[in-house]
Amino acid sequence: MKPENLLYAKTHEWVGMETNADGSKIATVGLSRFALELLTDLVYIELPQVGRSFEVGEMFGEIESVKAVSELYSPVAGKIVEVNDAVADRLESLADDPYQDGWLVKIRMDDDKGTDHLFDAAAYEKHCRSESH
């Protein structure tokens, strides 16, 4: 996935959308490079179990660095259908490649109308610039 093709939450999670053969929408969710650069030196991540459901904005996990613990929020509503457990063993993969190998969870969305609150890449970049001042 390319960062310019993704959607972004104010809380710095990114979302890549796919449609399954059955018409269901799958959102792949990760943490943006901007957030990872702020965190630096990751030491731990806690991700949810497959089968759990989350609403938009609900905390689904935590990521810990030597600086702080940050909560991860679901940018879409739906059920977790896959978890990237490999990132827990290789936290450096998040910073090395947050938009490919560094994805965190895949969520079968309840509906595809739940993305209106998300930024496109240009709006997200503007949001990040405003936060860094």
N, C-alpha and C positions, 0 to 999 in steps of 0.2 A: 504494500500500500504506500502511496505517496502522500506526504503530509498535505499537499495542496488539494487532494481529493477527499479529505476527511472532514468530519464535523467535530466541533470542540465544545466542551462545557466550560463554564466560568471557573470551575474547580480544576481545570487542566486535564481532564480525561479526554481522549480522542475516541471517535466512533467511525468505523468503516462499515458500510452497509452492503449486504448481499441478499439476494432472493433465492430461496431453495426451489427445487422443482415443484414442490407442493404449494408454492406461493407464499410460504411463511418468510418473514424477514429475520435475518440473523445479523445482529450488531456485534462486531468485534471491537473490544474496548481495551485501551491501553492508557498509558500516562505520557503526556507530551514531553518533548525534549526540554522545553522551557522549565517545566516542573522538576524534571530530573536534574537539570543544571543547578536549580536552587537547592535541592536536597543534598546533592553530592554524597559520596561515601556511604552507600546503602549497606545496611547490615541485616535487615529482616523484612519479609513481606508476608502478610496474612491474606489469603484469598478464600472466597466462599466455596462451599461444596456444590457440585452439580446437583440440580434439582431445586435449589433455593430460588425463590422469586423475590424481586425487588421492584419498588416504585421509583420513579424519577426522583433523584436527589437523596435517596436512601443510602446510607453507608453500607458498602459491601466488603470492605477490607481495610487494611492499614499497611502503610509502608514506613519503615523506620530507617533513619540515617543517623550518623553520629551527631547531627545537629538537632533533630526533632523527629517526632512521630506525626505523620500526616494521614488523615482519613481519605479513603477512596470512595467516591460516590458514583452511584449508577446514573449514567446520563440518559438512560432509557428505561422503560418499564418492561419487565418480562422475566423469563425463567432462565437460569444459568444452564447451558447445555454442554459447555466445555470449559475447562480451566487449564491454563498453561502452567502446570506444576513445575516445569523445567526452570522457570525464572526464579523460583525459590532457591534452587541449587546453584544458579548462575546469575546472581543479581547484576553482574556487570553487563549481561546481555540487554538489560533495560537501557542502560546508558549508551551502549555500543550501537544498538539498533532498536529504538523504541517503537518503530512503526512496522517492523516485520517480526523478528524473533521475540521482541519484547512485549507482544500483546499479552493481556492478562486473562480476560474471560470472553466467552461468546454467549450472547443472550438472545434467545428466541423472543422477539418483541411481541408485546400484547397487541400493538397496532403501530402502523407507520406514521401516524399523525403526531407521535410523541417526540418529534425532533425539532419542532418550531422554536424552541428555546436555545438551540445549539447555534454556535457561530460557524460560518464558513472560514476558510483559512485566512483570508484578508482581515475579516472582522476579529478573529482570534489574535492575530498578530498585533492589531491595534489595541486590543484588550491587554495583552502582555506588556506592551510599551507603557500603557497607563499605569499598570501595577508596579513597574520597575522604577517609577519616579517618586 
